[in-house]
């Protein structure tokens, strides 16, 4: 097994080196960085599915929460927005807190027949009370220079702090969702997590006071230098000359991607270390026992729902960290790019291809699938060019095939999934 893992990872490394030689090292490191983030997301899904058999289809929602956290932590605050609506926002938060407390008190103190009507009445009253302050506050915030601002901004802290905080925010959301949804059957859990994911993304997309919505937040601070600053820095210029770099701008871009790669490798190594320790511990053996036969585990005195909640929160936290890293790498928050069905499908293919229940397999699957997803378009163009070479230039069939090359990646992903399920259902690196 160890020899097989080493061989597969060596082959993946050779493929990336080949991209660097045949295309460019900037392209290779760009793919490598996204592969690292994909591997972390695949680890999060593997914790939930591979450890415990939880079918979470809301991956993009927790990833989006991590991305939003990167904005709220690293972007500078918009002083005008806080001055115009800070008081109303505070009052709306106090109103929400008072409503929740009143509901809890009513449900504990009133006789059972009166609890449901009282809860409904308090919820309606609380909605109107919160709206009394919240709606004018958001309107005031979004009216402040909407082309450039129109939102609250963030805390102005270093963006690296947002990575663990993104995991905590996603973990908190996972805990609240898990408390409700983990009692459901597997198919209902999938539907519930997908719906909640859509709700989270809709909030990020349309609540402009919080995230600028579809206007996007750009200029998120970097944890690494900017290329324009590097080319004007004496030590970097002398370093580039010492290694024989002829194009200073291209070398600066490569240096930035390499810096990101070092940070991402460190995060992946930390997550992988904890994931492996957990999998090999008594807790990990208990999780696999619950996954294989939850009724037998419950009969042995294991609290199945509590253990499921633990692993669900851990997986959500891992996806939140990956989401914060992805937003940092992009330098912007683009809510419309979070497409639950498309990218959730990709992450699941990563886990299935690599090997469900095996962390090394999940990481390898993240690398293989994202590499193929990026390189599928040039491969498709080459295949279609070869197929249409004998045809005339004005051929309608040739035009149709060339135009369809962009969709080759969907065909490739579906084909990979079918082949894996047929010939290697346990993945490239099966669970021991």
Sine and cosine of phi, psi and omega as CSV:
sin_phi,cos_phi,sin_psi,cos_psi,sin_omega,cos_omega
0.00,0.00,-0.70,0.72,0.00,-1.00
-0.89,0.46,-0.63,0.77,0.02,-1.00
-0.91,0.41,-0.63,0.78,0.02,-1.00
-0.91,0.42,-0.68,0.73,0.03,-1.00
-0.87,0.50,-0.73,0.68,-0.01,-1.00
-0.88,0.47,-0.65,0.76,-0.01,-1.00
-0.91,0.42,-0.71,0.70,-0.03,-1.00
-0.91,0.41,-0.67,0.74,0.03,-1.00
-0.92,0.39,-0.58,0.82,0.05,-1.00
-0.90,0.43,-0.66,0.75,0.04,-1.00
-0.90,0.45,-0.66,0.75,0.03,-1.00
-0.90,0.44,-0.64,0.77,0.04,-1.00
-0.89,0.45,-0.65,0.76,0.02,-1.00
-0.91,0.42,-0.61,0.80,0.03,-1.00
-0.90,0.44,-0.70,0.72,0.02,-1.00
-0.91,0.42,-0.62,0.78,0.07,-1.00
-0.89,0.45,-0.62,0.79,0.04,-1.00
-0.89,0.46,-0.63,0.78,0.07,-1.00
-0.89,0.46,-0.66,0.75,0.02,-1.00
-0.89,0.46,-0.61,0.79,-0.03,-1.00
-0.97,0.22,-0.70,0.71,-0.11,-0.99
-0.99,0.11,-0.54,0.84,0.00,-1.00
-0.96,-0.27,-0.99,0.13,0.12,-0.99
-0.21,-0.98,0.40,-0.92,0.00,-1.00
-0.94,0.33,-0.45,0.89,0.09,-1.00
-0.89,0.45,-0.68,0.74,0.05,-1.00
-0.90,0.43,-0.68,0.73,-0.03,-1.00
-0.89,0.46,-0.71,0.71,-0.01,-1.00
-0.96,0.29,-0.49,0.87,0.10,-0.99
-0.89,0.45,-0.70,0.72,0.07,-1.00
-0.91,0.42,-0.66,0.75,-0.03,-1.00
-0.87,0.49,-0.67,0.74,-0.01,-1.00
-0.90,0.43,-0.68,0.73,0.03,-1.00
-0.93,0.35,-0.52,0.85,0.09,-1.00
-0.90,0.44,-0.63,0.78,0.02,-1.00
-0.89,0.45,-0.70,0.72,0.03,-1.00
-0.91,0.42,-0.67,0.74,0.04,-1.00
-0.88,0.48,-0.61,0.79,0.01,-1.00
-0.90,0.44,-0.62,0.79,0.03,-1.00
-0.92,0.40,-0.67,0.75,0.05,-1.00
-0.89,0.45,-0.66,0.75,0.02,-1.00
-0.90,0.45,-0.58,0.81,0.07,-1.00
-0.89,0.46,-0.65,0.76,0.02,-1.00
-0.88,0.47,-0.69,0.73,0.03,-1.00
-0.93,0.37,-0.60,0.80,0.01,-1.00
-0.90,0.43,-0.56,0.83,0.07,-1.00
-0.87,0.49,-0.66,0.75,-0.06,-1.00
-0.98,0.21,-0.72,0.69,-0.06,-1.00
-1.00,0.06,-0.75,0.66,-0.06,-1.00
-0.94,0.33,-0.58,0.82,0.01,-1.00
-0.99,0.15,-0.70,0.72,-0.23,-0.97
-0.83,-0.56,-0.11,0.99,0.00,-1.00
0.97,0.26,0.43,0.90,0.02,-1.00
-1.00,0.01,0.82,-0.57,-0.07,-1.00
-1.00,-0.09,1.00,0.00,-0.02,-1.00
-0.99,-0.11,0.89,-0.46,0.03,-1.00
-0.95,-0.30,0.22,0.97,0.00,-1.00
-0.96,-0.26,0.55,0.84,-0.10,-0.99
-0.87,0.50,-0.68,0.74,-0.08,-1.00
-0.91,0.41,-0.49,0.87,0.03,-1.00
-0.89,0.45,-0.69,0.72,0.00,-1.00
-0.96,0.29,-0.54,0.84,0.09,-1.00
-0.91,0.42,-0.66,0.75,0.02,-1.00
-0.91,0.42,-0.59,0.81,0.05,-1.00
-0.89,0.45,-0.63,0.78,0.08,-1.00
-0.89,0.46,-0.67,0.75,0.04,-1.00
-0.90,0.44,-0.66,0.75,0.04,-1.00
-0.89,0.45,-0.61,0.80,0.03,-1.00
-0.89,0.46,-0.61,0.79,0.04,-1.00
-0.86,0.51,-0.61,0.80,0.04,-1.00
-0.94,0.34,-0.74,0.67,-0.08,-1.00
-0.93,0.37,-0.39,0.92,0.00,-1.00
-1.00,0.01,-0.70,0.71,-0.22,-0.97
-1.00,-0.10,-0.48,0.88,-0.05,-1.00
-0.96,0.29,0.54,-0.84,0.01,-1.00
-0.94,0.35,0.53,-0.85,0.02,-1.00
-0.94,0.35,0.52,-0.85,0.06,-1.00
-1.00,-0.05,0.97,-0.23,-0.11,-0.99
-0.87,0.50,-0.64,0.77,0.00,-1.00
-0.88,0.48,-0.62,0.78,-0.02,-1.00
-0.91,0.41,-0.70,0.72,0.01,-1.00
-0.92,0.40,-0.60,0.80,0.02,-1.00
-0.93,0.38,-0.59,0.80,-0.07,-1.00
-0.98,0.19,-0.54,0.84,-0.16,-0.99
-0.71,-0.70,0.09,1.00,-0.03,-1.00
-0.87,0.50,-0.65,0.76,-0.01,-1.00
-0.91,0.42,-0.71,0.70,0.02,-1.00
-0.91,0.42,-0.59,0.80,0.06,-1.00
-0.90,0.44,-0.65,0.76,0.03,-1.00
-0.90,0.44,-0.65,0.76,0.01,-1.00
-0.92,0.38,-0.61,0.79,0.04,-1.00
-0.91,0.40,-0.60,0.80,0.05,-1.00
-0.92,0.39,-0.66,0.75,0.06,-1.00
-0.89,0.46,-0.63,0.78,0.01,-1.00
-0.91,0.42,-0.66,0.75,0.04,-1.00
-0.90,0.44,-0.69,0.73,0.02,-1.00
-0.88,0.47,-0.68,0.73,0.00,-1.00
-0.90,0.43,-0.60,0.80,0.02,-1.00
-0.90,0.43,-0.71,0.71,0.00,-1.00
-0.89,0.46,-0.70,0.71,0.01,-1.00
-0.88,0.47,-0.68,0.73,0.00,-1.00
-0.89,0.46,-0.64,0.76,0.02,-1.00
-0.90,0.43,-0.69,0.72,0.01,-1.00
-0.89,0.46,-0.68,0.73,0.00,-1.00
-0.90,0.44,-0.69,0.72,-0.02,-1.00
-0.89,0.45,-0.64,0.76,-0.03,-1.00
-0.94,0.33,-0.40,0.92,0.01,-1.00
-1.00,-0.01,-0.49,0.87,-0.14,-0.99
-0.98,-0.18,-0.49,0.87,-0.08,-1.00
-0.99,0.15,0.45,-0.89,0.12,-0.99
-0.88,0.48,0.42,-0.91,-0.11,-0.99
-0.82,0.57,-0.68,0.73,-0.04,-1.00
-0.89,0.46,-0.42,0.91,-0.07,-1.00
-1.00,-0.08,-0.09,1.00,-0.10,-0.99
-0.92,0.38,-0.73,0.68,-0.04,-1.00
-0.90,0.43,-0.74,0.67,0.04,-1.00
-0.88,0.48,-0.64,0.77,0.00,-1.00
-0.91,0.41,-0.65,0.76,0.03,-1.00
-0.88,0.48,-0.70,0.72,0.02,-1.00
-0.89,0.45,-0.69,0.73,0.00,-1.00
-0.90,0.43,-0.67,0.74,0.01,-1.00
-0.92,0.39,-0.58,0.82,0.03,-1.00
-0.91,0.41,-0.68,0.73,0.02,-1.00
-0.91,0.42,-0.71,0.70,0.02,-1.00
-0.89,0.45,-0.67,0.75,0.03,-1.00
-0.90,0.44,-0.61,0.79,0.02,-1.00
-0.87,0.50,-0.74,0.67,-0.01,-1.00
-0.93,0.36,-0.56,0.83,0.02,-1.00
-0.93,0.38,-0.70,0.71,0.03,-1.00
-0.91,0.42,-0.67,0.74,-0.01,-1.00
-0.89,0.45,-0.51,0.86,0.00,-1.00
-0.84,0.55,-0.57,0.83,-0.01,-1.00
-0.97,-0.23,-0.56,0.83,-0.15,-0.99
-0.95,0.30,-0.70,0.72,-0.07,-1.00
-0.89,0.46,-0.75,0.66,0.05,-1.00
-0.89,0.45,-0.55,0.83,-0.01,-1.00
-0.91,0.42,-0.73,0.69,-0.01,-1.00
-0.92,0.40,-0.60,0.80,0.03,-1.00
-0.90,0.44,-0.64,0.77,0.02,-1.00
-0.91,0.41,-0.65,0.76,-0.03,-1.00
-0.91,0.41,-0.73,0.68,-0.07,-1.00
-0.94,0.34,-0.30,0.96,0.01,-1.00
-1.00,0.09,-0.15,0.99,-0.04,-1.00
-1.00,0.08,0.96,-0.26,0.05,-1.00
0.69,0.72,0.89,0.46,-0.12,-0.99
-0.88,0.48,-0.42,0.91,-0.01,-1.00
-0.94,0.35,-0.51,0.86,-0.04,-1.00
-0.90,-0.43,-0.44,0.90,-0.10,-1.00
-0.77,-0.64,-0.96,-0.29,0.04,-1.00
0.96,0.28,0.33,0.94,0.07,-1.00
-0.49,-0.87,0.09,-1.00,-0.11,-0.99
-0.96,0.27,-0.44,0.90,-0.12,-0.99
1.00,0.08,-0.32,-0.95,-0.04,-1.00
-0.79,-0.61,-0.45,-0.89,-0.05,-1.00
-0.99,-0.14,-0.18,0.98,0.00,-1.00
0.95,0.33,0.46,0.89,-0.01,-1.00
-1.00,-0.07,0.26,-0.97,0.06,-1.00
-0.84,0.54,0.65,-0.76,-0.12,-0.99
-0.92,0.39,-0.42,0.91,0.02,-1.00
-0.89,0.46,-0.48,0.88,0.04,-1.00
-0.90,0.43,-0.47,0.88,-0.05,-1.00
-0.93,0.36,-0.39,0.92,-0.05,-1.00
-0.92,0.40,-0.82,0.58,0.07,-1.00
-0.92,0.40,-0.55,0.83,0.02,-1.00
-0.92,0.39,-0.58,0.82,0.09,-1.00
-0.87,0.50,-0.63,0.78,0.08,-1.00
-0.90,0.44,-0.64,0.77,0.00,-1.00
-0.92,0.39,-0.67,0.75,0.01,-1.00
-0.90,0.45,-0.72,0.70,0.03,-1.00
-0.90,0.44,-0.60,0.80,0.04,-1.00
-0.91,0.42,-0.66,0.76,0.05,-1.00
-0.88,0.47,-0.69,0.72,0.06,-1.00
-0.90,0.44,-0.64,0.76,0.03,-1.00
-0.89,0.46,-0.60,0.80,0.01,-1.00
-0.91,0.42,-0.71,0.70,-0.01,-1.00
-0.90,0.43,-0.67,0.74,0.01,-1.00
-0.93,0.37,-0.67,0.74,-0.02,-1.00
-0.90,0.44,-0.59,0.81,0.01,-1.00
-0.87,0.49,-0.49,0.87,-0.03,-1.00
-1.00,-0.07,-0.71,0.70,-0.24,-0.97
-1.00,-0.04,-0.33,0.94,-0.12,-0.99
-0.96,0.28,-0.16,0.99,0.11,-0.99
-0.99,0.13,-0.10,0.99,-0.04,-1.00
-0.99,0.12,0.29,-0.96,0.09,-1.00
-0.94,0.33,0.28,-0.96,-0.15,-0.99
-0.83,0.55,-0.70,0.71,-0.04,-1.00
-0.94,0.35,-0.61,0.79,0.05,-1.00
-0.94,0.35,-0.56,0.83,0.07,-1.00
-0.89,0.45,-0.66,0.75,0.03,-1.00
-0.88,0.47,-0.70,0.71,0.00,-1.00
-0.90,0.44,-0.67,0.74,-0.02,-1.00
-0.91,0.42,-0.71,0.70,-0.02,-1.00
-0.92,0.38,-0.59,0.81,0.06,-1.00
-0.91,0.42,-0.69,0.72,0.02,-1.00
-0.90,0.44,-0.67,0.74,0.01,-1.00
-0.92,0.39,-0.61,0.80,0.07,-1.00
-0.86,0.51,-0.69,0.72,0.03,-1.00
-0.89,0.45,-0.61,0.79,0.02,-1.00
-0.90,0.43,-0.71,0.70,0.01,-1.00
-0.87,0.50,-0.72,0.69,-0.02,-1.00
-0.92,0.39,-0.60,0.80,0.04,-1.00
-0.90,0.44,-0.64,0.77,0.04,-1.00
-0.89,0.46,-0.72,0.69,0.01,-1.00
-0.90,0.43,-0.54,0.84,-0.07,-1.00
-0.97,0.22,-0.57,0.82,-0.16,-0.99
-0.93,-0.37,-0.26,0.97,0.06,-1.00
-1.00,0.04,0.99,0.10,-0.12,-0.99
-0.91,0.40,-0.48,0.88,0.00,-1.00
-0.89,0.45,-0.39,0.92,-0.04,-1.00
-0.99,-0.12,-0.67,0.74,-0.15,-0.99
-0.70,-0.71,0.17,0.99,-0.08,-1.00
0.91,0.42,-0.02,1.00,0.09,-1.00
0.86,0.52,-0.71,-0.71,-0.05,-1.00
-0.96,0.28,-0.10,1.00,0.08,-1.00
-0.97,0.24,-0.28,0.96,0.08,-1.00
0.94,0.34,0.58,-0.82,0.14,-0.99
-0.98,-0.18,0.87,-0.49,-0.02,-1.00
-0.91,-0.41,0.23,-0.97,0.05,-1.00
0.96,0.27,0.50,0.87,0.06,-1.00
-0.90,0.43,0.76,-0.65,-0.05,-1.00
-0.85,0.52,0.52,-0.85,-0.02,-1.00
-0.99,-0.15,0.47,-0.88,0.18,-0.98
-1.00,0.05,-0.02,1.00,-0.01,-1.00
-0.81,-0.59,0.27,-0.96,-0.05,-1.00
-0.92,0.39,0.34,-0.94,0.12,-0.99
-1.00,0.05,0.53,-0.85,-0.03,-1.00
-0.87,0.49,-0.65,0.76,-0.04,-1.00
-0.91,0.41,-0.48,0.88,0.05,-1.00
-0.98,0.21,-0.58,0.81,-0.03,-1.00
-0.91,0.42,-0.68,0.73,-0.07,-1.00
-0.92,0.39,-0.22,0.97,0.03,-1.00
-0.96,-0.28,0.09,1.00,-0.01,-1.00
-1.00,-0.09,0.81,-0.59,-0.09,-1.00
-0.86,0.52,-0.67,0.74,-0.06,-1.00
-0.91,0.42,-0.57,0.82,0.00,-1.00
-0.95,0.31,-0.63,0.78,0.02,-1.00
-0.89,0.46,-0.69,0.73,0.02,-1.00
-0.93,0.37,-0.58,0.82,0.05,-1.00
-0.91,0.42,-0.68,0.73,0.03,-1.00
-0.89,0.46,-0.63,0.77,0.03,-1.00
-0.92,0.39,-0.58,0.81,-0.03,-1.00
-0.93,0.36,-0.48,0.88,0.01,-1.00
-0.99,-0.10,0.03,1.00,0.07,-1.00
0.98,0.20,0.47,0.88,0.03,-1.00
-0.98,0.22,0.85,-0.52,-0.04,-1.00
-1.00,0.09,-0.63,0.77,0.00,-1.00
-0.99,-0.15,0.97,-0.26,-0.10,-0.99
-0.92,0.40,-0.64,0.77,-0.02,-1.00
-0.91,0.42,-0.68,0.73,0.02,-1.00
-0.92,0.40,-0.61,0.79,0.02,-1.00
-0.93,0.38,-0.58,0.81,0.05,-1.00
-0.90,0.43,-0.65,0.76,0.04,-1.00
-0.89,0.45,-0.65,0.76,0.03,-1.00
-0.91,0.42,-0.63,0.78,0.01,-1.00
-0.89,0.45,-0.65,0.76,0.01,-1.00
-0.91,0.42,-0.70,0.71,0.02,-1.00
-0.90,0.44,-0.61,0.79,0.05,-1.00
-0.91,0.40,-0.61,0.79,0.04,-1.00
-0.90,0.43,-0.69,0.72,0.08,-1.00
-0.87,0.50,-0.67,0.74,-0.03,-1.00
-0.86,0.50,-0.64,0.77,0.01,-1.00
-0.89,0.45,-0.69,0.72,0.02,-1.00
-0.90,0.44,-0.70,0.71,-0.05,-1.00
-0.92,0.38,-0.62,0.79,0.05,-1.00
-0.89,0.46,-0.64,0.77,0.01,-1.00
-0.89,0.46,-0.69,0.72,0.01,-1.00
-0.91,0.42,-0.71,0.70,0.01,-1.00
-0.87,0.48,-0.64,0.77,0.00,-1.00
-0.90,0.44,-0.65,0.76,0.00,-1.00
-0.91,0.41,-0.75,0.67,-0.01,-1.00
-0.88,0.47,-0.67,0.74,-0.02,-1.00
-0.90,0.44,-0.64,0.77,0.00,-1.00
-0.88,0.47,-0.74,0.68,0.01,-1.00
-0.91,0.41,-0.64,0.77,-0.01,-1.00
-0.90,0.44,-0.67,0.74,0.01,-1.00
-0.93,0.37,-0.66,0.75,0.04,-1.00
-0.88,0.47,-0.66,0.75,-0.01,-1.00
-0.92,0.39,-0.66,0.75,-0.04,-1.00
-0.90,0.43,-0.59,0.81,-0.06,-1.00
-1.00,0.02,-0.07,1.00,-0.04,-1.00
-1.00,0.10,0.17,-0.99,0.12,-0.99
-0.84,0.54,-0.55,0.83,0.06,-1.00
-0.88,0.48,-0.68,0.73,0.02,-1.00
-0.90,0.43,-0.65,0.76,0.03,-1.00
-0.92,0.40,-0.60,0.80,0.05,-1.00
-0.90,0.43,-0.66,0.75,0.00,-1.00
-0.89,0.45,-0.66,0.75,0.01,-1.00
-0.93,0.37,-0.56,0.83,0.06,-1.00
-0.91,0.42,-0.65,0.76,0.04,-1.00
-0.91,0.41,-0.65,0.76,0.01,-1.00
-0.88,0.48,-0.68,0.74,-0.08,-1.00
-0.97,0.24,-0.55,0.83,0.00,-1.00
-0.36,-0.93,1.00,0.03,-0.07,-1.00
-0.92,0.40,-0.53,0.85,0.00,-1.00
-0.92,0.40,-0.67,0.74,0.03,-1.00
-0.92,0.40,-0.64,0.77,0.02,-1.00
-0.90,0.43,-0.65,0.76,0.04,-1.00
-0.90,0.43,-0.59,0.80,0.03,-1.00
-0.92,0.40,-0.44,0.90,0.04,-1.00
-1.00,0.08,0.10,0.99,0.09,-1.00
1.00,-0.09,0.18,0.98,0.01,-1.00
-0.99,0.10,0.69,-0.72,0.05,-1.00
-0.99,0.14,1.00,-0.06,-0.15,-0.99
-0.90,0.44,-0.71,0.71,-0.06,-1.00
-0.91,0.42,-0.63,0.77,0.01,-1.00
-0.91,0.41,-0.66,0.75,0.03,-1.00
-0.93,0.37,-0.63,0.78,0.07,-1.00
-0.88,0.48,-0.65,0.76,0.01,-1.00
-0.90,0.44,-0.65,0.76,0.03,-1.00
-0.85,0.53,-0.79,0.62,-0.08,-1.00
-0.95,0.31,-0.51,0.86,0.06,-1.00
-0.90,0.43,-0.69,0.72,0.03,-1.00
-0.90,0.44,-0.67,0.74,0.02,-1.00
-0.88,0.47,-0.69,0.72,0.02,-1.00
-0.90,0.43,-0.65,0.76,0.03,-1.00
-0.90,0.44,-0.65,0.76,0.02,-1.00
-0.88,0.47,-0.66,0.75,0.01,-1.00
-0.90,0.45,-0.67,0.74,0.05,-1.00
-0.91,0.42,-0.57,0.82,0.05,-1.00
-0.91,0.42,-0.64,0.77,0.07,-1.00
-0.88,0.48,-0.71,0.70,0.02,-1.00
-0.88,0.47,-0.61,0.79,0.02,-1.00
-0.90,0.43,-0.66,0.75,0.05,-1.00
-0.91,0.42,-0.63,0.78,0.04,-1.00
-0.91,0.42,-0.66,0.75,-0.02,-1.00
-0.91,0.42,-0.68,0.73,0.03,-1.00
-0.90,0.43,-0.61,0.79,0.05,-1.00
-0.90,0.43,-0.69,0.72,0.01,-1.00
-0.90,0.44,-0.67,0.74,0.01,-1.00
-0.94,0.33,-0.47,0.88,-0.06,-1.00
0.98,0.21,0.20,0.98,0.00,-1.00
-0.35,-0.94,0.39,-0.92,0.10,-0.99
-0.96,-0.27,0.89,-0.45,-0.02,-1.00
-0.86,-0.51,1.00,-0.04,-0.08,-1.00
-0.85,0.52,-0.52,0.85,-0.03,-1.00
-0.93,0.36,-0.24,0.97,0.01,-1.00
-0.99,0.16,-0.20,0.98,0.02,-1.00
-1.00,0.07,1.00,-0.09,-0.03,-1.00
-0.95,-0.30,0.98,-0.20,-0.17,-0.98
-0.82,0.57,-0.77,0.64,-0.12,-0.99
-0.92,0.39,-0.65,0.76,-0.07,-1.00
-0.93,0.37,-0.81,0.59,-0.11,-0.99
-0.98,0.18,-0.45,0.89,0.13,-0.99
-0.89,0.46,-0.67,0.74,0.06,-1.00
-0.86,0.52,-0.68,0.74,0.00,-1.00
-0.88,0.48,-0.72,0.69,-0.04,-1.00
-0.91,0.42,-0.62,0.78,0.03,-1.00
-0.91,0.41,-0.61,0.79,0.07,-1.00
-0.90,0.44,-0.60,0.80,0.05,-1.00
-0.85,0.53,-0.73,0.68,-0.04,-1.00
-0.93,0.38,-0.68,0.73,-0.02,-1.00
-0.92,0.40,-0.69,0.72,0.00,-1.00
-0.91,0.42,-0.71,0.70,-0.05,-1.00
-0.92,0.38,-0.68,0.74,-0.03,-1.00
0.72,-0.70,0.98,-0.20,-0.03,-1.00
-0.88,0.47,0.73,-0.69,0.00,-1.00
1.00,-0.01,-0.09,1.00,0.02,-1.00
-0.88,-0.48,0.88,-0.47,-0.05,-1.00
-0.90,0.44,-0.64,0.77,0.02,-1.00
-0.91,0.41,-0.57,0.82,0.07,-1.00
-0.93,0.37,-0.65,0.76,0.02,-1.00
-0.88,0.47,-0.67,0.74,0.03,-1.00
-0.90,0.44,-0.71,0.71,0.03,-1.00
-0.89,0.46,-0.66,0.75,0.05,-1.00
-0.87,0.49,-0.63,0.78,0.07,-1.00
-0.86,0.50,-0.67,0.74,0.01,-1.00
-0.92,0.38,-0.75,0.66,-0.11,-0.99
-0.91,0.42,-0.75,0.66,-0.10,-1.00
-0.93,0.36,-0.68,0.74,0.00,-1.00
-0.93,0.38,-0.59,0.81,0.06,-1.00
-0.87,0.49,-0.72,0.69,-0.01,-1.00
-0.92,0.38,-0.58,0.82,0.03,-1.00
-0.89,0.46,-0.66,0.75,-0.02,-1.00
-0.97,0.25,-0.69,0.73,-0.10,-0.99
-1.00,0.07,-0.07,1.00,-0.04,-1.00
-0.91,0.42,-0.58,0.81,-0.03,-1.00
-0.91,0.41,-0.78,0.63,0.08,-1.00
-0.89,0.45,-0.56,0.83,0.07,-1.00
-0.90,0.44,-0.69,0.72,0.03,-1.00
-0.88,0.47,-0.66,0.75,0.04,-1.00
-0.88,0.47,-0.67,0.74,0.01,-1.00
-0.91,0.41,-0.66,0.75,0.00,-1.00
-0.90,0.43,-0.71,0.71,-0.01,-1.00
-0.92,0.38,-0.59,0.81,0.06,-1.00
-0.89,0.45,-0.63,0.78,0.03,-1.00
-0.93,0.37,-0.64,0.77,-0.02,-1.00
-0.93,0.36,-0.58,0.81,-0.07,-1.00
-1.00,-0.04,0.01,1.00,-0.05,-1.00
-0.86,0.51,-0.67,0.75,-0.01,-1.00
-0.96,0.30,-0.27,0.96,-0.08,-1.00
-0.99,0.11,0.38,-0.93,0.05,-1.00
-0.94,0.34,0.43,-0.90,-0.06,-1.00
-0.89,0.45,-0.56,0.83,-0.04,-1.00
-1.00,0.03,0.16,0.99,-0.02,-1.00
-0.91,0.41,0.76,-0.65,0.03,-1.00
-0.91,0.41,-0.59,0.81,0.03,-1.00
-0.90,0.43,-0.67,0.74,0.02,-1.00
-0.89,0.46,-0.69,0.72,0.02,-1.00
-0.88,0.47,-0.65,0.76,-0.01,-1.00
-0.91,0.42,-0.68,0.73,-0.02,-1.00
-0.93,0.38,-0.66,0.75,0.01,-1.00
-0.91,0.41,-0.65,0.76,0.02,-1.00
-0.91,0.42,-0.49,0.87,-0.01,-1.00
-1.00,0.09,-0.01,1.00,-0.02,-1.00
-0.89,0.45,-0.49,0.87,-0.02,-1.00
-0.90,0.43,-0.40,0.92,-0.03,-1.00
-1.00,-0.07,0.14,0.99,-0.01,-1.00
-0.90,0.45,-0.52,0.85,-0.05,-1.00
-0.91,0.42,-0.58,0.82,0.03,-1.00
-0.92,0.39,-0.67,0.74,0.07,-1.00
-0.88,0.47,-0.64,0.76,-0.02,-1.00
-0.91,0.40,-0.69,0.72,-0.01,-1.00
-0.89,0.45,-0.68,0.73,0.03,-1.00
-0.90,0.43,-0.64,0.77,0.02,-1.00
-0.90,0.43,-0.67,0.74,0.02,-1.00
-0.87,0.49,-0.70,0.71,-0.02,-1.00
-0.88,0.47,-0.69,0.73,0.00,-1.00
-0.90,0.43,-0.69,0.72,-0.01,-1.00
-0.91,0.42,-0.65,0.76,0.00,-1.00
-0.91,0.41,-0.72,0.69,-0.01,-1.00
-0.89,0.45,-0.49,0.87,-0.02,-1.00
-1.00,0.10,-0.72,0.70,-0.17,-0.99
-0.96,-0.29,-0.36,0.93,0.01,-1.00
-0.60,-0.80,0.91,0.40,-0.10,-1.00
-0.89,0.45,-0.34,0.94,0.05,-1.00
-1.00,-0.04,0.02,1.00,0.07,-1.00
1.00,-0.03,0.06,-1.00,-0.01,-1.00
-0.92,0.39,-0.60,0.80,0.04,-1.00
-0.84,-0.55,1.00,-0.01,-0.09,-1.00
-0.90,0.43,0.39,-0.92,0.11,-0.99
-0.91,0.42,0.63,-0.77,0.01,-1.00
-0.93,0.36,0.00,0.00,0.00,0.00
